[in-house]
Amino acid sequence: MPKKTKKASESFVTMTELVLPNDTNTLNNLMGGRLMHWMDIVAAISAQRHSNRIVVTASVDNISFTKPIALGNVVTLQAKVTRAFNSSMEVHIEVWAEDIPSGTKYMSNRAFFTFVAVDQGGRPIDIPEVEPETAEEKDLYDGALRRRQLRLVLGKRMKPEEAHELKSIFKLDQ
């Protein structure tokens, strides 16, 4: 029986937050830990939408802080599942900061989180595959296997010589 599929767009989530004094550091900028917390929430909702299951965070890729987000800014987080494997799925998150009075808006962060869908006993459970539709969704889908292999190699759950997709970008398989 073929595995069920869901469109990537079905997992799309937008979350908006206002940076309040309790969210800031001594420079009146959003604390990195608070932003990571919000990113985990929006990504978990996206993963739940895709899998229709309870999900747990399995890994977080690099999060770079390119520009501070100031007190009073509006933060918009957008997440979408890029690819699903057996029970795990990769979620792409983009973070936008907006200073409404000045009319400025910029992308502050982006990252990939991995979630695993679990049953009520906490055991991994199969999930639908992702069906990418747009060019961007197809690019993210195509790169997801390489990013997954990199995570597995770095986590010592895969031997580097077994990461064929990852090696192919360096032309090591030829």
C-alpha positions in Angstrom: 0.0 0.0 0.0 1.5 3.4 -1.0 2.4 5.7 1.8 0.1 8.7 2.4 1.4 12.1 1.3 0.6 15.6 2.4 1.4 18.9 0.6 4.2 20.9 2.3 1.8 23.9 2.3 -0.5 22.0 4.7 2.0 22.3 7.4 2.6 26.1 7.1 2.4 28.0 10.4 2.7 31.7 11.1 3.2 32.9 14.7 3.5 36.5 15.8 5.0 37.8 19.0 5.6 41.2 20.5 9.0 41.7 22.2 8.2 42.9 25.7 10.6 43.9 28.5 10.5 40.4 30.1 11.8 39.0 26.7 14.9 41.2 26.5 18.5 41.3 27.7 20.3 44.2 29.3 20.7 45.8 25.9 16.9 45.8 25.4 17.2 43.2 22.6 15.3 39.9 22.4 17.1 37.2 24.3 18.4 34.3 22.1 16.8 31.7 24.4 13.4 33.3 24.1 13.7 33.3 20.3 14.7 29.7 20.3 11.7 28.9 22.5 9.4 30.6 20.0 11.1 28.8 17.1 10.6 25.4 18.8 6.9 26.1 19.3 6.2 27.2 15.7 8.2 24.3 14.3 6.4 21.8 16.6 3.0 23.1 15.5 4.1 22.7 11.9 5.3 19.1 12.5 2.0 18.3 14.3 0.0 19.6 11.4 2.0 17.4 9.0 1.9 14.2 11.1 -1.4 14.6 13.0 0.6 13.2 15.9 2.4 14.2 19.1 5.9 15.3 18.1 9.2 15.8 20.0 12.2 17.9 19.1 15.0 15.6 17.9 17.6 18.2 16.7 18.2 21.8 16.0 20.6 23.0 13.3 22.7 26.0 13.5 20.9 29.2 14.5 22.8 32.4 13.6 21.8 35.7 15.0 22.3 38.1 12.1 20.8 41.3 13.5 19.3 42.0 17.0 15.6 42.3 17.5 14.7 45.3 19.7 12.2 45.8 22.5 8.9 46.7 20.9 9.5 44.9 17.6 7.0 42.5 16.2 8.5 39.0 15.5 6.9 36.8 12.9 8.0 33.2 12.7 7.0 31.0 9.7 7.5 27.3 9.6 6.9 24.5 7.1 7.8 20.8 6.9 10.3 20.4 4.1 10.6 16.6 4.1 9.4 13.6 6.0 11.3 10.3 6.5 9.9 7.3 8.5 8.9 9.0 11.7 11.1 12.1 11.5 10.5 15.3 9.6 12.6 18.4 8.9 11.0 21.8 9.5 12.3 25.1 8.1 11.8 28.2 10.1 12.2 31.8 9.1 12.1 34.7 11.6 11.2 38.2 10.6 11.5 41.3 12.8 9.5 44.4 12.2 9.7 47.9 13.7 6.2 49.1 12.9 6.7 52.8 13.7 9.7 53.1 11.3 8.2 50.7 8.7 11.3 48.5 8.6 11.2 44.7 8.3 14.1 42.2 8.0 14.8 38.5 8.2 16.6 37.9 11.5 17.1 34.1 11.6 16.4 30.9 9.8 17.0 27.3 10.9 16.1 23.7 10.4 14.6 21.7 13.3 14.0 18.0 13.2 11.0 16.4 15.0 9.9 12.8 15.5 6.3 11.8 15.6 5.5 9.5 18.5 2.5 7.5 19.7 0.9 7.8 23.2 3.7 5.6 24.6 6.4 7.8 23.2 7.5 5.3 20.4 8.2 6.6 16.9 5.4 6.2 14.5 5.2 6.4 10.7 4.1 9.7 9.1 3.0 10.9 5.6 5.6 11.8 3.0 5.9 15.5 1.9 4.7 16.5 -1.5 6.5 19.7 -2.5 4.8 22.0 -5.0 6.6 25.3 -5.4 10.2 25.7 -6.6 11.3 26.8 -3.1 9.6 23.7 -1.5 11.3 21.5 -4.1 14.7 23.0 -3.4 14.2 22.5 0.4 13.0 19.0 -0.2 16.0 18.1 -2.4 18.5 19.4 0.2 16.8 17.8 3.2 18.4 14.4 2.6 21.9 15.9 2.6 21.1 17.9 5.8 19.7 14.8 7.4 22.8 12.8 6.6 25.0 15.6 8.0 23.0 15.6 11.2 23.3 11.8 11.5 27.1 11.9 10.9 27.7 14.8 13.4 25.5 12.9 15.9 27.6 9.8 15.3 24.5 7.9 14.2 25.9 7.4 10.6 29.4 6.7 9.4 30.7 9.4 7.0 31.4 6.8 4.3 27.6 5.9 4.4 26.5 9.5 3.7 26.3 9.1 -0.1 24.0 12.1 -0.7 26.3 14.3 1.4 29.5 13.0 -0.3 27.9 13.7 -3.8 28.0 17.4 -3.2 31.8 17.2 -2.8 32.1 14.8 -5.7 33.7 12.2 -3.5 31.7 9.3 -5.0 33.4 9.5 -8.4 
